[in-house]
Amino acid sequence: MEIGRNHGHDARSDDAYRPFANREWRNSIQRRIEIPLLVRALELPASKRMLEIGCGRGVGLSTVAGLCRPTSLAGVDFDPTLLAISHERLSARAIDADLVYGDVQALPFPDETFDVVIDFGTCYHVAEPARRRRGRAGARAGRDVCA
Ligand SMILES: C[S@@+](CC[C@H](N)C(=O)[O-])C[C@H]1O[C@@H](n2cnc3c(N)ncnc32)[C@H](O)[C@@H]1O
């Protein structure tokens, strides 16, 4: 698991975002109900290279890891505190993931690194061009899913 890779700029340049408080009941609803329903409704494929943009505390990552069994799993977020929580959550569950510090508007991955790019509640925080760039990070021939 890799954490805190900084690609030479302040990833958190847009200070408009304020994280939600960490509410275990909300995490639990996401983990047990919302994300499983989305994975099923969107028919997210198993055994693919997956990226979650705005992975936050890792609730989504840990859930899709179990449901989709990706061949590789990565998360990107511009909040190092949330990335550290994500790291703890995934480590506690022995889930291997590459956690990367970065801005979704300048994704630190080459094109087509991923087959599936997921987003559970992040894209509406960022400007429209970011949504297009997100898709380029691997979803040209794959899937780009927002919820
Ligand atoms: C609603 S939370 C997503 C929570 C996450 N799905 C989870 O399971 O914990 C949105 C996340 O997007 C991140 N975020 C918002 N704008 C971002 C940006 N421009 N670049 C990177 N991360 C961003 C926030 O730091 C936050 O962790």
The ligand as an SDF file (V2000), in Angstrom:
LIG
                    3D

 27 29  0  0  0  0  0  0  0  0999 V2000
  -18.0320   12.3670   -0.0130 C   0  0  0  0  0  0  0  0  0  0  0  0
  -16.3110   12.0860    0.2240 S   0  0  0  0  0  0  0  0  0  0  0  0
  -16.0890   10.4610   -0.4530 C   0  0  0  0  0  0  0  0  0  0  0  0
  -15.9850    9.4560    0.6440 C   0  0  0  0  0  0  0  0  0  0  0  0
  -15.4060    8.1280    0.1980 C   0  0  0  0  0  0  0  0  0  0  0  0
  -16.1740    7.5350   -0.8980 N   0  0  0  0  0  0  0  0  0  0  0  0
  -15.3040    7.1490    1.3540 C   0  0  0  0  0  0  0  0  0  0  0  0
  -15.6460    5.9870    1.1650 O   0  0  0  0  0  0  0  0  0  0  0  0
  -14.8640    7.5310    2.4510 O   0  0  0  0  0  0  0  0  0  0  0  0
  -15.5510   13.0650   -1.0600 C   0  0  0  0  0  0  0  0  0  0  0  0
  -14.0270   12.9410   -1.0360 C   0  0  0  0  0  0  0  0  0  0  0  0
  -13.5250   13.6340   -2.1680 O   0  0  0  0  0  0  0  0  0  0  0  0
  -12.3180   14.2580   -1.8070 C   0  0  0  0  0  0  0  0  0  0  0  0
  -12.1190   15.3340   -2.7750 N   0  0  0  0  0  0  0  0  0  0  0  0
  -12.9400   16.4000   -3.0460 C   0  0  0  0  0  0  0  0  0  0  0  0
  -12.4230   17.1480   -4.0360 N   0  0  0  0  0  0  0  0  0  0  0  0
  -11.2590   16.5380   -4.4020 C   0  0  0  0  0  0  0  0  0  0  0  0
  -10.2680   16.8370   -5.3680 C   0  0  0  0  0  0  0  0  0  0  0  0
  -10.3600   17.9160   -6.1690 N   0  0  0  0  0  0  0  0  0  0  0  0
   -9.2080   15.9990   -5.4880 N   0  0  0  0  0  0  0  0  0  0  0  0
   -9.0880   14.9070   -4.6770 C   0  0  0  0  0  0  0  0  0  0  0  0
   -9.9930   14.5710   -3.7400 N   0  0  0  0  0  0  0  0  0  0  0  0
  -11.0730   15.3790   -3.6030 C   0  0  0  0  0  0  0  0  0  0  0  0
  -12.5160   14.7030   -0.3710 C   0  0  0  0  0  0  0  0  0  0  0  0
  -11.2920   14.8900    0.3160 O   0  0  0  0  0  0  0  0  0  0  0  0
  -13.3520   13.5510    0.1770 C   0  0  0  0  0  0  0  0  0  0  0  0
  -12.5450   12.5880    0.7890 O   0  0  0  0  0  0  0  0  0  0  0  0
  1  2  1  0
  2  3  1  0
  2 10  1  0
  3  4  1  0
  4  5  1  0
  5  6  1  0
  5  7  1  0
  7  8  2  0
  7  9  1  0
 10 11  1  0
 11 12  1  0
 11 26  1  0
 12 13  1  0
 13 14  1  0
 13 24  1  0
 14 15  1  0
 14 23  1  0
 15 16  2  0
 16 17  1  0
 17 18  1  0
 17 23  2  0
 18 19  1  0
 18 20  2  0
 20 21  1  0
 21 22  2  0
 22 23  1  0
 24 25  1  0
 24 26  1  0
 26 27  1  0
M  CHG  2   2   1   9  -1
M  END
$$$$
